[in-house]
């Protein structure tokens, strides 16, 4: 392909024909990022909720470390996971290096600080609003965290979508631990980098367009969630202290 126009036409042709290689890479990328986001949210939402309501010595240092992890480059995360999964590493017995599981683990580690930090911020703001009322009714920190997590489910749904977007758009970590093996560990971002270096612009452009489409869908979902948050539960998207009281008392 000598022109950008020809490359774009060829890329659109690959998408229209549902090229098997293109579909395989796209589905693998969605599966890796979806599972990584699920793992990060299962661990990160409760951790963020507890960190928001608990007060303990050294909390400031923990928050500082958490904020530092937010800026951790994805290639560094890939290196750390590589060392953990290498044959001489503590998790080498799993045999996960250069596998689908390794990519899921790397992306989960990358996204986890984002989920914890944003959850902590959301729940801490809610705790300032009506945490005292819950505490006066006998709800301890753990119960308070769970109730507020449920209260803020709409805001947290937005967080989950943002976390998925962070996972699917990264390239460094999955490149390091996955090896970009064709048919096994090649995802959209790593395939775009490889195909561009090889000069296969149609496939790279097709993958780029699919990635842009995924981002567009995520942005549309975020916009719908923002409108949903301004729905029946109130203009700020929260059910408020009265609903928290109902959940806690069971009335």
C-alpha positions, 0 to 999 in steps of 0.5 A, spaced: 500 500 500 503 506 497 497 511 500 494 512 506 487 512 502 489 505 500 491 503 506 484 505 510 480 502 504 484 495 505 483 496 513 475 497 512 475 491 507 478 487 513 473 489 518 467 488 513 469 481 511 470 479 519 477 477 517 479 471 522 486 474 524 483 481 526 477 478 529 481 473 533 486 478 536 480 483 537 476 478 541 483 476 545 484 483 547 477 484 550 477 477 554 484 479 557 482 486 559 475 484 561 478 478 566 483 483 568 478 488 570 473 483 573 479 481 578 481 488 579 474 490 581 473 484 585 479 486 590 479 493 589 472 495 590 472 492 597 479 495 599 478 502 597 471 502 601 475 499 607 481 504 606 476 510 605 472 509 612 478 506 616 483 510 620 489 507 622 497 509 624 500 510 617 494 511 613 497 517 610 503 513 607 499 508 604 495 513 601 501 516 598 504 509 596 497 508 592 497 515 589 505 513 586 502 506 583 497 510 579 503 513 575 507 507 575 508 505 567 505 499 564 512 497 562 514 497 569 508 493 571 510 488 566 517 487 568 515 486 575 510 480 573 515 477 569 520 477 574 514 473 579 512 468 573 519 467 571 522 460 572 526 463 578 521 467 580 516 465 586 510 464 581 515 460 576 511 454 578 505 456 575 508 456 568 504 462 566 510 466 563 508 468 555 501 466 556 494 468 556 494 468 564 500 472 565 497 478 561 491 478 565 495 478 571 499 484 568 493 488 567 489 486 573 496 489 577 496 495 573 488 497 574 488 495 581 491 501 584 486 505 579 480 502 582 482 502 589 484 509 589 478 512 585 473 507 590 477 510 596 475 517 594 468 516 592 466 512 598 470 517 603 466 523 600 460 519 601 462 517 608 463 525 610 456 526 608 452 520 612 457 516 615 456 519 622 449 517 621 450 510 620 455 509 625 450 512 630 446 506 628 451 501 630 454 500 623 462 498 624 467 500 619 466 494 615 459 494 614 459 502 613 464 500 607 459 495 604 453 500 605 456 506 602 459 501 596 452 499 595 450 506 595 455 509 590 454 503 585 452 508 580 458 512 581 462 505 581 459 503 575 463 509 571 469 507 575 469 500 572 468 502 565 474 507 566 478 501 569 476 497 563 478 503 558 485 503 562 486 496 561 485 495 554 489 501 551 495 499 555 501 495 551 507 495 555 505 490 560 502 485 555 508 485 551 513 484 556 509 478 559 505 475 553 511 475 548 506 477 542 505 470 540 501 470 534 495 466 535 496 465 543 498 472 546 497 477 541 492 483 543 490 489 539 495 494 542 501 489 541 499 487 534 498 494 532 505 496 534 508 489 530 504 490 524 506 497 523 513 496 524 512 490 519 509 495 514 502 491 514 498 498 515 491 495 513 491 490 519 494 495 523 489 500 521 483 495 522 485 494 529 486 501 531 479 503 528 476 497 532 480 500 538 477 506 537 470 503 536 471 500 543 473 507 546 467 510 543 463 505 546 466 506 553 465 513 552 458 513 550 456 508 556 460 513 561 455 518 558 449 514 559 451 512 566 452 520 568 445 521 565 443 515 569 446 518 576 442 524 575 436 520 575 431 518 580 436 517 586 437 524 586 441 529 582 448 527 584 447 520 583 447 518 590 441 514 594 443 519 600 443 517 608 435 515 608 437 509 603 443 507 607 439 507 613 434 503 610 439 498 608 442 498 615 436 497 619 432 492 614 426 497 613 
